[in-house]
Amino acid sequence: MRRIFKTLLAGSAATAVLGGLLLLPTEVAESADHLDPPNRTDAGIDTTPDVPADIADVFAWHSNGTVKIAMTFAGPVATTAPTFYDRDVLYKIHISTRDPGTTDEFTIRARFGRGEGANDWGVRFEGVPGVSGAIEGPVDNNLEKDGVKARAGLFDEPFFFDLIGFRETRSFGEIRIRNDRNFFDGQNDTAFVFEIPDANFGAGVDNIEIHGQTLRFGGNL
């Protein structure tokens, strides 16, 4: 497993899923749950869920003059599960830098492609702020172009949730959430991660809105 937060890049057509919305900086953040929409991605409802197209979360934060963005999907799954790469899914990260935040100034598009070998996969990123052309290369590798760093591959599930504490809170009517119990501990996600210089978003930009989307070719979600 790889930790997504210790280092962003460790050495190691129809609208589908709204993965999350984050404002930087902000007082409010909204995000969708894993397995949304359930009639397409929840194995308890559909015995053949569309795992590669299921967005888990979208994360964004700022530090040291760069914006870090991560979109996780195809999880959470056990560490023994295979990585879910699908060349028939188009992934989008929508970025708005101006009010009202409902139109894109930038749209990052990501797709996987398969090589000659059974496990030979590559990734192509287009529309990355400040990048001329595409960033492309093998998965599970740090890729860099025009000062932007990017990676696609398997990561340790970064989301924290104390499910036991949540259930106890509802039962007893008092907060029972603990920071030493994590329902998602020991599970993986597939993810795209980016580290993008502030200047790439434009002069004077101090708020950005981000949400994720998946589109499946040949079958609408």
MOBELQUI-V372475 format. One record per residue. N is the residue number from 1. BURIAL is I if it has 24 or more other ideal C-beta (glycine too) atoms within 12 Angstrom, else O. Layout:
BEGIN
((N,BURIAL) (N,BURIAL))
END
This chain:
BEGIN
((1,I) (2,I) (3,O) (4,I) (5,O) (6,O) (7,O) (8,I) (9,I) (10,I) (11,O) (12,O) (13,O) (14,O) (15,O) (16,I) (17,I) (18,I) (19,I) (20,I) (21,I) (22,I) (23,I) (24,I) (25,O) (26,O) (27,O) (28,O) (29,O) (30,O) (31,I) (32,I) (33,O) (34,I) (35,I) (36,I) (37,I) (38,O) (39,O) (40,I) (41,I) (42,O) (43,O) (44,O) (45,O) (46,O) (47,O) (48,O) (49,I) (50,I) (51,I) (52,I) (53,I) (54,I) (55,I) (56,I) (57,I) (58,I) (59,I) (60,I) (61,I) (62,I) (63,O) (64,O) (65,O) (66,I) (67,I) (68,I) (69,I) (70,I) (71,I) (72,I) (73,I) (74,I) (75,I) (76,I) (77,I) (78,O) (79,O) (80,O) (81,O) (82,O) (83,I) (84,I) (85,I) (86,I) (87,O) (88,O) (89,I) (90,I) (91,I) (92,I) (93,I) (94,I) (95,I) (96,I) (97,I) (98,O) (99,O) (100,O) (101,O) (102,O) (103,O) (104,O) (105,I) (106,I) (107,I) (108,I) (109,I) (110,I) (111,I) (112,I) (113,O) (114,O) (115,O) (116,O) (117,O) (118,O) (119,O) (120,O) (121,I) (122,I) (123,I) (124,I) (125,I) (126,I) (127,I) (128,I) (129,I) (130,I) (131,I) (132,O) (133,O) (134,O) (135,I) (136,I) (137,I) (138,O) (139,I) (140,I) (141,O) (142,I) (143,I) (144,O) (145,I) (146,O) (147,O) (148,I) (149,I) (150,I) (151,I) (152,I) (153,I) (154,I) (155,I) (156,I) (157,I) (158,I) (159,I) (160,O) (161,I) (162,O) (163,O) (164,O) (165,O) (166,O) (167,O) (168,O) (169,O) (170,O) (171,O) (172,O) (173,O) (174,O) (175,O) (176,O) (177,O) (178,O) (179,O) (180,O) (181,O) (182,O) (183,O) (184,I) (185,O) (186,O) (187,I) (188,I) (189,I) (190,I) (191,I) (192,I) (193,I) (194,I) (195,I) (196,I) (197,I) (198,I) (199,O) (200,I) (201,I) (202,O) (203,O) (204,O) (205,I) (206,O) (207,I) (208,I) (209,I) (210,I) (211,I) (212,I) (213,I) (214,I) (215,I) (216,I) (217,O) (218,O) (219,O) (220,O) (221,I))
END
